[in-house]
Amino acid sequence: CDVTLILQRPKVNIEHNGKHVKDTMTANCVRLLRTSPGQVNVKARTHEKLDSVGESRAVECHVVLTLERQQ
């Protein structure tokens, strides 16, 4: 699973309540997908104040997920 968050705010590469936000997001994906941490990648970037995302009026999330049927 590859997750890309595109947003100006809130920042996700920070600590909140003693936990790193990105690590918490990764752990939630691992739990929900019932997979291992090595199979999940969460990254974030900004639009550098361009368009509605860059002006903090919107967020984008792109996810690529490969599903395999167990035999």
N, CA, C and O atoms as a Maestro MAE file, in Angstrom:
{
 s_m_m2io_version
 :::
 2.0.0
}

f_m_ct {
 s_m_title
 :::
 protein
 m_atom[284] {
  # First column is atom index #
  i_m_mmod_type
  r_m_x_coord
  r_m_y_coord
  r_m_z_coord
  i_m_residue_number
  s_m_chain_name
  s_m_pdb_residue_name
  s_m_pdb_atom_name
  i_m_atomic_number
  :::
  1 25 0.854 -1.165 0.000 1 A "CYS " " N  " 7
  2 3 0.000 0.000 0.000 1 A "CYS " " CA " 6
  3 2 0.902 1.231 0.000 1 A "CYS " " C  " 6
  4 15 1.800 1.349 0.834 1 A "CYS " " O  " 8
  5 25 0.666 2.123 -0.915 2 A "ASP " " N  " 7
  6 3 1.435 3.362 -0.999 2 A "ASP " " CA " 6
  7 2 0.463 4.531 -0.891 2 A "ASP " " C  " 6
  8 15 -0.433 4.680 -1.722 2 A "ASP " " O  " 8
  9 25 0.644 5.361 0.136 3 A "VAL " " N  " 7
  10 3 -0.243 6.492 0.394 3 A "VAL " " CA " 6
  11 2 0.546 7.784 0.241 3 A "VAL " " C  " 6
  12 15 1.615 7.940 0.831 3 A "VAL " " O  " 8
  13 25 0.015 8.711 -0.557 4 A "THR " " N  " 7
  14 3 0.617 10.037 -0.681 4 A "THR " " CA " 6
  15 2 -0.419 11.070 -0.279 4 A "THR " " C  " 6
  16 15 -1.473 11.184 -0.904 4 A "THR " " O  " 8
  17 25 -0.114 11.817 0.765 5 A "LEU " " N  " 7
  18 3 -0.969 12.916 1.212 5 A "LEU " " CA " 6
  19 2 -0.412 14.203 0.635 5 A "LEU " " C  " 6
  20 15 0.793 14.447 0.696 5 A "LEU " " O  " 8
  21 25 -1.290 15.030 0.072 6 A "ILE " " N  " 7
  22 3 -0.872 16.320 -0.466 6 A "ILE " " CA " 6
  23 2 -1.694 17.376 0.256 6 A "ILE " " C  " 6
  24 15 -2.903 17.484 0.051 6 A "ILE " " O  " 8
  25 25 -1.021 18.162 1.112 7 A "LEU " " N  " 7
  26 3 -1.717 19.152 1.910 7 A "LEU " " CA " 6
  27 2 -0.710 20.141 2.492 7 A "LEU " " C  " 6
  28 15 0.459 19.815 2.701 7 A "LEU " " O  " 8
  29 25 -1.188 21.345 2.746 8 A "GLN " " N  " 7
  30 3 -0.353 22.354 3.395 8 A "GLN " " CA " 6
  31 2 -0.406 22.181 4.905 8 A "GLN " " C  " 6
  32 15 0.625 22.196 5.578 8 A "GLN " " O  " 8
  33 25 -1.613 22.016 5.431 9 A "ARG " " N  " 7
  34 3 -1.834 21.848 6.856 9 A "ARG " " CA " 6
  35 2 -2.963 20.857 7.048 9 A "ARG " " C  " 6
  36 15 -3.850 20.799 6.196 9 A "ARG " " O  " 8
  37 25 -2.985 20.087 8.099 10 A "PRO " " N  " 7
  38 3 -2.016 20.035 9.182 10 A "PRO " " CA " 6
  39 2 -0.763 19.288 8.746 10 A "PRO " " C  " 6
  40 15 -0.820 18.470 7.828 10 A "PRO " " O  " 8
  41 25 0.336 19.552 9.377 11 A "LYS " " N  " 7
  42 3 1.583 18.856 9.101 11 A "LYS " " CA " 6
  43 2 1.478 17.437 9.649 11 A "LYS " " C  " 6
  44 15 0.911 17.223 10.720 11 A "LYS " " O  " 8
  45 25 2.023 16.471 8.917 12 A "VAL " " N  " 7
  46 3 1.960 15.082 9.374 12 A "VAL " " CA " 6
  47 2 3.326 14.543 9.784 12 A "VAL " " C  " 6
  48 15 3.406 13.456 10.355 12 A "VAL " " O  " 8
  49 25 4.386 15.267 9.510 13 A "ASN " " N  " 7
  50 3 5.721 14.823 9.922 13 A "ASN " " CA " 6
  51 2 6.088 15.421 11.277 13 A "ASN " " C  " 6
  52 15 7.200 15.913 11.468 13 A "ASN " " O  " 8
  53 25 5.149 15.373 12.206 14 A "ILE " " N  " 7
  54 3 5.356 15.949 13.540 14 A "ILE " " CA " 6
  55 2 4.880 14.962 14.600 14 A "ILE " " C  " 6
  56 15 4.279 13.932 14.291 14 A "ILE " " O  " 8
  57 25 5.159 15.296 15.840 15 A "GLU " " N  " 7
  58 3 4.636 14.513 16.951 15 A "GLU " " CA " 6
  59 2 3.379 15.174 17.495 15 A "GLU " " C  " 6
  60 15 3.280 16.399 17.555 15 A "GLU " " O  " 8
  61 25 2.426 14.343 17.889 16 A "HIS " " N  " 7
  62 3 1.190 14.822 18.498 16 A "HIS " " CA " 6
  63 2 0.833 13.842 19.605 16 A "HIS " " C  " 6
  64 15 0.766 12.635 19.373 16 A "HIS " " O  " 8
  65 25 0.611 14.346 20.781 17 A "ASN " " N  " 7
  66 3 0.311 13.500 21.951 17 A "ASN " " CA " 6
  67 2 1.383 12.427 22.159 17 A "ASN " " C  " 6
  68 15 1.081 11.296 22.537 17 A "ASN " " O  " 8
  69 25 2.634 12.802 21.908 18 A "GLY " " N  " 7
  70 3 3.742 11.885 22.148 18 A "GLY " " CA " 6
  71 2 3.980 10.846 21.081 18 A "GLY " " C  " 6
  72 15 4.857 9.996 21.234 18 A "GLY " " O  " 8
  73 25 3.209 10.892 19.986 19 A "LYS " " N  " 7
  74 3 3.377 9.919 18.902 19 A "LYS " " CA " 6
  75 2 3.601 10.655 17.593 19 A "LYS " " C  " 6
  76 15 3.053 11.736 17.380 19 A "LYS " " O  " 8
  77 25 4.406 10.069 16.718 20 A "HIS " " N  " 7
  78 3 4.644 10.643 15.409 20 A "HIS " " CA " 6
  79 2 3.407 10.382 14.540 20 A "HIS " " C  " 6
  80 15 2.991 9.233 14.390 20 A "HIS " " O  " 8
  81 25 2.830 11.415 13.980 21 A "VAL " " N  " 7
  82 3 1.556 11.319 13.252 21 A "VAL " " CA " 6
  83 2 1.659 10.332 12.083 21 A "VAL " " C  " 6
  84 15 0.767 9.507 11.887 21 A "VAL " " O  " 8
  85 25 2.732 10.417 11.318 22 A "LYS " " N  " 7
  86 3 2.881 9.527 10.166 22 A "LYS " " CA " 6
  87 2 2.982 8.063 10.600 22 A "LYS " " C  " 6
  88 15 2.447 7.181 9.929 22 A "LYS " " O  " 8
  89 25 3.663 7.800 11.715 23 A "ASP " " N  " 7
  90 3 3.750 6.425 12.228 23 A "ASP " " CA " 6
  91 2 2.387 5.915 12.662 23 A "ASP " " C  " 6
  92 15 2.069 4.743 12.465 23 A "ASP " " O  " 8
  93 25 1.582 6.787 13.251 24 A "THR " " N  " 7
  94 3 0.232 6.401 13.650 24 A "THR " " CA " 6
  95 2 -0.622 6.087 12.425 24 A "THR " " C  " 6
  96 15 -1.391 5.125 12.437 24 A "THR " " O  " 8
  97 25 -0.493 6.888 11.372 25 A "MET " " N  " 7
  98 3 -1.241 6.624 10.126 25 A "MET " " CA " 6
  99 2 -0.815 5.290 9.524 25 A "MET " " C  " 6
  100 15 -1.654 4.510 9.073 25 A "MET " " O  " 8
  101 25 0.487 5.032 9.516 26 A "THR " " N  " 7
  102 3 0.989 3.764 8.989 26 A "THR " " CA " 6
  103 2 0.456 2.595 9.803 26 A "THR " " C  " 6
  104 15 0.008 1.597 9.239 26 A "THR " " O  " 8
  105 25 0.503 2.711 11.123 27 A "ALA " " N  " 7
  106 3 0.007 1.643 11.990 27 A "ALA " " CA " 6
  107 2 -1.485 1.384 11.755 27 A "ALA " " C  " 6
  108 15 -1.922 0.234 11.755 27 A "ALA " " O  " 8
  109 25 -2.254 2.435 11.559 28 A "ASN " " N  " 7
  110 3 -3.691 2.265 11.284 28 A "ASN " " CA " 6
  111 2 -3.918 1.542 9.962 28 A "ASN " " C  " 6
  112 15 -4.790 0.677 9.876 28 A "ASN " " O  " 8
  113 25 -3.149 1.882 8.934 29 A "CYS " " N  " 7
  114 3 -3.268 1.188 7.639 29 A "CYS " " CA " 6
  115 2 -2.898 -0.281 7.783 29 A "CYS " " C  " 6
  116 15 -3.583 -1.152 7.247 29 A "CYS " " O  " 8
  117 25 -1.815 -0.559 8.505 30 A "VAL " " N  " 7
  118 3 -1.390 -1.944 8.737 30 A "VAL " " CA " 6
  119 2 -2.504 -2.732 9.425 30 A "VAL " " C  " 6
  120 15 -2.812 -3.857 9.032 30 A "VAL " " O  " 8
  121 25 -3.096 -2.138 10.443 31 A "ARG " " N  " 7
  122 3 -4.167 -2.816 11.188 31 A "ARG " " CA " 6
  123 2 -5.392 -3.046 10.301 31 A "ARG " " C  " 6
  124 15 -5.950 -4.143 10.279 31 A "ARG " " O  " 8
  125 25 -5.806 -2.015 9.575 32 A "LEU " " N  " 7
  126 3 -7.008 -2.140 8.748 32 A "LEU " " CA " 6
  127 2 -6.827 -3.102 7.578 32 A "LEU " " C  " 6
  128 15 -7.758 -3.815 7.205 32 A "LEU " " O  " 8
  129 25 -5.631 -3.119 7.003 33 A "LEU " " N  " 7
  130 3 -5.360 -3.991 5.851 33 A "LEU " " CA " 6
  131 2 -4.878 -5.377 6.264 33 A "LEU " " C  " 6
  132 15 -4.732 -6.270 5.429 33 A "LEU " " O  " 8
  133 25 -4.631 -5.546 7.570 34 A "ARG " " N  " 7
  134 3 -4.135 -6.827 8.100 34 A "ARG " " CA " 6
  135 2 -2.881 -7.268 7.351 34 A "ARG " " C  " 6
  136 15 -2.816 -8.364 6.795 34 A "ARG " " O  " 8
  137 25 -1.897 -6.388 7.354 35 A "THR " " N  " 7
  138 3 -0.645 -6.659 6.658 35 A "THR " " CA " 6
  139 2 0.521 -6.294 7.567 35 A "THR " " C  " 6
  140 15 0.320 -5.983 8.741 35 A "THR " " O  " 8
  141 25 1.718 -6.329 7.042 36 A "SER " " N  " 7
  142 3 2.911 -6.010 7.840 36 A "SER " " CA " 6
  143 2 3.350 -4.573 7.559 36 A "SER " " C  " 6
  144 15 3.050 -4.025 6.499 36 A "SER " " O  " 8
  145 25 4.061 -3.966 8.512 37 A "PRO " " N  " 7
  146 3 4.506 -2.571 8.329 37 A "PRO " " CA " 6
  147 2 5.378 -2.365 7.083 37 A "PRO " " C  " 6
  148 15 5.375 -1.281 6.499 37 A "PRO " " O  " 8
  149 25 6.110 -3.381 6.683 38 A "GLY " " N  " 7
  150 3 6.946 -3.259 5.491 38 A "GLY " " CA " 6
  151 2 6.157 -3.150 4.195 38 A "GLY " " C  " 6
  152 15 6.715 -2.813 3.151 38 A "GLY " " O  " 8
  153 25 4.866 -3.432 4.259 39 A "GLN " " N  " 7
  154 3 4.010 -3.377 3.079 39 A "GLN " " CA " 6
  155 2 3.261 -2.056 2.937 39 A "GLN " " C  " 6
  156 15 2.511 -1.867 1.980 39 A "GLN " " O  " 8
  157 25 3.462 -1.137 3.891 40 A "VAL " " N  " 7
  158 3 2.729 0.134 3.890 40 A "VAL " " CA " 6
  159 2 3.712 1.298 3.891 40 A "VAL " " C  " 6
  160 15 4.642 1.336 4.696 40 A "VAL " " O  " 8
  161 25 3.499 2.245 2.983 41 A "ASN " " N  " 7
  162 3 4.334 3.442 2.895 41 A "ASN " " CA " 6
  163 2 3.425 4.667 2.900 41 A "ASN " " C  " 6
  164 15 2.541 4.794 2.052 41 A "ASN " " O  " 8
  165 25 3.641 5.561 3.849 42 A "VAL " " N  " 7
  166 3 2.878 6.801 3.928 42 A "VAL " " CA " 6
  167 2 3.852 7.961 3.766 42 A "VAL " " C  " 6
  168 15 4.843 8.056 4.490 42 A "VAL " " O  " 8
  169 25 3.563 8.840 2.810 43 A "LYS " " N  " 7
  170 3 4.409 10.021 2.622 43 A "LYS " " CA " 6
  171 2 3.515 11.232 2.422 43 A "LYS " " C  " 6
  172 15 2.348 11.113 2.050 43 A "LYS " " O  " 8
  173 25 4.090 12.400 2.678 44 A "ALA " " N  " 7
  174 3 3.316 13.635 2.559 44 A "ALA " " CA " 6
  175 2 4.136 14.683 1.816 44 A "ALA " " C  " 6
  176 15 5.365 14.708 1.890 44 A "ALA " " O  " 8
  177 25 3.426 15.540 1.105 45 A "ARG " " N  " 7
  178 3 4.077 16.662 0.423 45 A "ARG " " CA " 6
  179 2 3.096 17.820 0.343 45 A "ARG " " C  " 6
  180 15 1.914 17.677 0.657 45 A "ARG " " O  " 8
  181 25 3.601 18.958 -0.078 46 A "THR " " N  " 7
  182 3 2.753 20.144 -0.198 46 A "THR " " CA " 6
  183 2 2.648 20.566 -1.656 46 A "THR " " C  " 6
  184 15 3.375 20.060 -2.511 46 A "THR " " O  " 8
  185 25 1.755 21.480 -1.933 47 A "HIS " " N  " 7
  186 3 1.625 22.072 -3.266 47 A "HIS " " CA " 6
  187 2 2.223 23.467 -3.310 47 A "HIS " " C  " 6
  188 15 1.995 24.224 -4.254 47 A "HIS " " O  " 8
  189 25 2.991 23.801 -2.277 48 A "GLU " " N  " 7
  190 3 3.725 25.075 -2.249 48 A "GLU " " CA " 6
  191 2 2.848 26.288 -2.553 48 A "GLU " " C  " 6
  192 15 3.196 27.140 -3.370 48 A "GLU " " O  " 8
  193 25 1.702 26.343 -1.873 49 A "LYS " " N  " 7
  194 3 0.776 27.479 -1.946 49 A "LYS " " CA " 6
  195 2 0.163 27.702 -3.325 49 A "LYS " " C  " 6
  196 15 -0.260 28.813 -3.644 49 A "LYS " " O  " 8
  197 25 0.114 26.641 -4.152 50 A "LEU " " N  " 7
  198 3 -0.551 26.701 -5.445 50 A "LEU " " CA " 6
  199 2 -1.900 26.000 -5.342 50 A "LEU " " C  " 6
  200 15 -2.029 25.035 -4.589 50 A "LEU " " O  " 8
  201 25 -2.875 26.446 -6.055 51 A "ASP " " N  " 7
  202 3 -4.245 25.917 -6.139 51 A "ASP " " CA " 6
  203 2 -4.906 25.790 -4.768 51 A "ASP " " C  " 6
  204 15 -4.364 26.265 -3.770 51 A "ASP " " O  " 8
  205 25 -6.061 25.158 -4.720 52 A "SER " " N  " 7
  206 3 -6.823 25.085 -3.469 52 A "SER " " CA " 6
  207 2 -6.113 24.254 -2.406 52 A "SER " " C  " 6
  208 15 -6.269 24.517 -1.213 52 A "SER " " O  " 8
  209 25 -5.341 23.262 -2.820 53 A "VAL " " N  " 7
  210 3 -4.586 22.460 -1.849 53 A "VAL " " CA " 6
  211 2 -3.504 23.317 -1.207 53 A "VAL " " C  " 6
  212 15 -3.343 23.309 0.014 53 A "VAL " " O  " 8
  213 25 -2.775 24.044 -2.010 54 A "GLY " " N  " 7
  214 3 -1.709 24.898 -1.501 54 A "GLY " " CA " 6
  215 2 -2.206 26.059 -0.662 54 A "GLY " " C  " 6
  216 15 -1.470 26.595 0.167 54 A "GLY " " O  " 8
  217 25 -3.452 26.447 -0.877 55 A "GLU " " N  " 7
  218 3 -4.050 27.531 -0.091 55 A "GLU " " CA " 6
  219 2 -4.748 26.997 1.161 55 A "GLU " " C  " 6
  220 15 -5.448 27.746 1.842 55 A "GLU " " O  " 8
  221 25 -4.568 25.734 1.462 56 A "SER " " N  " 7
  222 3 -5.154 25.062 2.644 56 A "SER " " CA " 6
  223 2 -6.672 25.009 2.612 56 A "SER " " C  " 6
  224 15 -7.313 24.931 3.660 56 A "SER " " O  " 8
  225 25 -7.255 25.050 1.414 57 A "ARG " " N  " 7
  226 3 -8.717 24.924 1.308 57 A "ARG " " CA " 6
  227 2 -9.131 23.501 0.962 57 A "ARG " " C  " 6
  228 15 -10.318 23.177 0.993 57 A "ARG " " O  " 8
  229 25 -8.159 22.645 0.631 58 A "ALA " " N  " 7
  230 3 -8.460 21.264 0.252 58 A "ALA " " CA " 6
  231 2 -7.252 20.388 0.554 58 A "ALA " " C  " 6
  232 15 -6.146 20.886 0.765 58 A "ALA " " O  " 8
  233 25 -7.476 19.085 0.571 59 A "VAL " " N  " 7
  234 3 -6.397 18.109 0.698 59 A "VAL " " CA " 6
  235 2 -6.592 17.047 -0.373 59 A "VAL " " C  " 6
  236 15 -7.704 16.837 -0.859 59 A "VAL " " O  " 8
  237 25 -5.509 16.382 -0.734 60 A "GLU " " N  " 7
  238 3 -5.578 15.264 -1.671 60 A "GLU " " CA " 6
  239 2 -4.941 14.053 -1.016 60 A "GLU " " C  " 6
  240 15 -4.028 14.178 -0.200 60 A "GLU " " O  " 8
  241 25 -5.430 12.891 -1.378 61 A "CYS " " N  " 7
  242 3 -4.833 11.647 -0.901 61 A "CYS " " CA " 6
  243 2 -4.853 10.658 -2.068 61 A "CYS " " C  " 6
  244 15 -5.913 10.324 -2.598 61 A "CYS " " O  " 8
  245 25 -3.673 10.201 -2.452 62 A "HIS " " N  " 7
  246 3 -3.548 9.218 -3.524 62 A "HIS " " CA " 6
  247 2 -3.099 7.897 -2.902 62 A "HIS " " C  " 6
  248 15 -2.138 7.853 -2.134 62 A "HIS " " O  " 8
  249 25 -3.802 6.835 -3.242 63 A "VAL " " N  " 7
  250 3 -3.478 5.519 -2.673 63 A "VAL " " CA " 6
  251 2 -3.365 4.503 -3.803 63 A "VAL " " C  " 6
  252 15 -4.224 4.434 -4.682 63 A "VAL " " O  " 8
  253 25 -2.289 3.715 -3.764 64 A "VAL " " N  " 7
  254 3 -2.130 2.594 -4.665 64 A "VAL " " CA " 6
  255 2 -2.095 1.354 -3.788 64 A "VAL " " C  " 6
  256 15 -1.269 1.243 -2.881 64 A "VAL " " O  " 8
  257 25 -2.989 0.436 -4.065 65 A "LEU " " N  " 7
  258 3 -3.138 -0.743 -3.217 65 A "LEU " " CA " 6
  259 2 -3.266 -1.971 -4.104 65 A "LEU " " C  " 6
  260 15 -4.087 -1.994 -5.022 65 A "LEU " " O  " 8
  261 25 -2.462 -2.986 -3.835 66 A "THR " " N  " 7
  262 3 -2.533 -4.236 -4.575 66 A "THR " " CA " 6
  263 2 -3.207 -5.277 -3.679 66 A "THR " " C  " 6
  264 15 -2.747 -5.559 -2.572 66 A "THR " " O  " 8
  265 25 -4.294 -5.831 -4.178 67 A "LEU " " N  " 7
  266 3 -5.018 -6.875 -3.449 67 A "LEU " " CA " 6
  267 2 -4.739 -8.227 -4.083 67 A "LEU " " C  " 6
  268 15 -4.792 -8.376 -5.304 67 A "LEU " " O  " 8
  269 25 -4.445 -9.198 -3.255 68 A "GLU " " N  " 7
  270 3 -4.211 -10.560 -3.756 68 A "GLU " " CA " 6
  271 2 -5.143 -11.507 -3.035 68 A "GLU " " C  " 6
  272 15 -5.333 -11.406 -1.823 68 A "GLU " " O  " 8
  273 25 -5.714 -12.414 -3.774 69 A "ARG " " N  " 7
  274 3 -6.592 -13.427 -3.182 69 A "ARG " " CA " 6
  275 2 -5.734 -14.537 -2.596 69 A "ARG " " C  " 6
  276 15 -4.830 -15.054 -3.253 69 A "ARG " " O  " 8
  277 25 -6.028 -14.895 -1.351 70 A "GLN " " N  " 7
  278 3 -5.285 -15.980 -0.716 70 A "GLN " " CA " 6
  279 2 -5.789 -17.308 -1.249 70 A "GLN " " C  " 6
  280 15 -6.991 -17.497 -1.439 70 A "GLN " " O  " 8
  281 25 -4.876 -18.213 -1.485 71 A "GLN " " N  " 7
  282 3 -5.226 -19.559 -2.013 71 A "GLN " " CA " 6
  283 2 -5.600 -20.498 -0.896 71 A "GLN " " C  " 6
  284 15 -5.919 -21.660 -1.148 71 A "GLN " " O  " 8
  :::
 }
 m_bond[283] {
  # First column is bond index #
  i_m_from
  i_m_to
  i_m_order
  :::
  1 1 2 1
  2 2 3 1
  3 3 4 2
  4 3 5 1
  5 5 6 1
  6 6 7 1
  7 7 8 2
  8 7 9 1
  9 9 10 1
  10 10 11 1
  11 11 12 2
  12 11 13 1
  13 13 14 1
  14 14 15 1
  15 15 16 2
  16 15 17 1
  17 17 18 1
  18 18 19 1
  19 19 20 2
  20 19 21 1
  21 21 22 1
  22 22 23 1
  23 23 24 2
  24 23 25 1
  25 25 26 1
  26 26 27 1
  27 27 28 2
  28 27 29 1
  29 29 30 1
  30 30 31 1
  31 31 32 2
  32 31 33 1
  33 33 34 1
  34 34 35 1
  35 35 36 2
  36 35 37 1
  37 37 38 1
  38 38 39 1
  39 39 40 2
  40 39 41 1
  41 41 42 1
  42 42 43 1
  43 43 44 2
  44 43 45 1
  45 45 46 1
  46 46 47 1
  47 47 48 2
  48 47 49 1
  49 49 50 1
  50 50 51 1
  51 51 52 2
  52 51 53 1
  53 53 54 1
  54 54 55 1
  55 55 56 2
  56 55 57 1
  57 57 58 1
  58 58 59 1
  59 59 60 2
  60 59 61 1
  61 61 62 1
  62 62 63 1
  63 63 64 2
  64 63 65 1
  65 65 66 1
  66 66 67 1
  67 67 68 2
  68 67 69 1
  69 69 70 1
  70 70 71 1
  71 71 72 2
  72 71 73 1
  73 73 74 1
  74 74 75 1
  75 75 76 2
  76 75 77 1
  77 77 78 1
  78 78 79 1
  79 79 80 2
  80 79 81 1
  81 81 82 1
  82 82 83 1
  83 83 84 2
  84 83 85 1
  85 85 86 1
  86 86 87 1
  87 87 88 2
  88 87 89 1
  89 89 90 1
  90 90 91 1
  91 91 92 2
  92 91 93 1
  93 93 94 1
  94 94 95 1
  95 95 96 2
  96 95 97 1
  97 97 98 1
  98 98 99 1
  99 99 100 2
  100 99 101 1
  101 101 102 1
  102 102 103 1
  103 103 104 2
  104 103 105 1
  105 105 106 1
  106 106 107 1
  107 107 108 2
  108 107 109 1
  109 109 110 1
  110 110 111 1
  111 111 112 2
  112 111 113 1
  113 113 114 1
  114 114 115 1
  115 115 116 2
  116 115 117 1
  117 117 118 1
  118 118 119 1
  119 119 120 2
  120 119 121 1
  121 121 122 1
  122 122 123 1
  123 123 124 2
  124 123 125 1
  125 125 126 1
  126 126 127 1
  127 127 128 2
  128 127 129 1
  129 129 130 1
  130 130 131 1
  131 131 132 2
  132 131 133 1
  133 133 134 1
  134 134 135 1
  135 135 136 2
  136 135 137 1
  137 137 138 1
  138 138 139 1
  139 139 140 2
  140 139 141 1
  141 141 142 1
  142 142 143 1
  143 143 144 2
  144 143 145 1
  145 145 146 1
  146 146 147 1
  147 147 148 2
  148 147 149 1
  149 149 150 1
  150 150 151 1
  151 151 152 2
  152 151 153 1
  153 153 154 1
  154 154 155 1
  155 155 156 2
  156 155 157 1
  157 157 158 1
  158 158 159 1
  159 159 160 2
  160 159 161 1
  161 161 162 1
  162 162 163 1
  163 163 164 2
  164 163 165 1
  165 165 166 1
  166 166 167 1
  167 167 168 2
  168 167 169 1
  169 169 170 1
  170 170 171 1
  171 171 172 2
  172 171 173 1
  173 173 174 1
  174 174 175 1
  175 175 176 2
  176 175 177 1
  177 177 178 1
  178 178 179 1
  179 179 180 2
  180 179 181 1
  181 181 182 1
  182 182 183 1
  183 183 184 2
  184 183 185 1
  185 185 186 1
  186 186 187 1
  187 187 188 2
  188 187 189 1
  189 189 190 1
  190 190 191 1
  191 191 192 2
  192 191 193 1
  193 193 194 1
  194 194 195 1
  195 195 196 2
  196 195 197 1
  197 197 198 1
  198 198 199 1
  199 199 200 2
  200 199 201 1
  201 201 202 1
  202 202 203 1
  203 203 204 2
  204 203 205 1
  205 205 206 1
  206 206 207 1
  207 207 208 2
  208 207 209 1
  209 209 210 1
  210 210 211 1
  211 211 212 2
  212 211 213 1
  213 213 214 1
  214 214 215 1
  215 215 216 2
  216 215 217 1
  217 217 218 1
  218 218 219 1
  219 219 220 2
  220 219 221 1
  221 221 222 1
  222 222 223 1
  223 223 224 2
  224 223 225 1
  225 225 226 1
  226 226 227 1
  227 227 228 2
  228 227 229 1
  229 229 230 1
  230 230 231 1
  231 231 232 2
  232 231 233 1
  233 233 234 1
  234 234 235 1
  235 235 236 2
  236 235 237 1
  237 237 238 1
  238 238 239 1
  239 239 240 2
  240 239 241 1
  241 241 242 1
  242 242 243 1
  243 243 244 2
  244 243 245 1
  245 245 246 1
  246 246 247 1
  247 247 248 2
  248 247 249 1
  249 249 250 1
  250 250 251 1
  251 251 252 2
  252 251 253 1
  253 253 254 1
  254 254 255 1
  255 255 256 2
  256 255 257 1
  257 257 258 1
  258 258 259 1
  259 259 260 2
  260 259 261 1
  261 261 262 1
  262 262 263 1
  263 263 264 2
  264 263 265 1
  265 265 266 1
  266 266 267 1
  267 267 268 2
  268 267 269 1
  269 269 270 1
  270 270 271 1
  271 271 272 2
  272 271 273 1
  273 273 274 1
  274 274 275 1
  275 275 276 2
  276 275 277 1
  277 277 278 1
  278 278 279 1
  279 279 280 2
  280 279 281 1
  281 281 282 1
  282 282 283 1
  283 283 284 2
  :::
 }
}
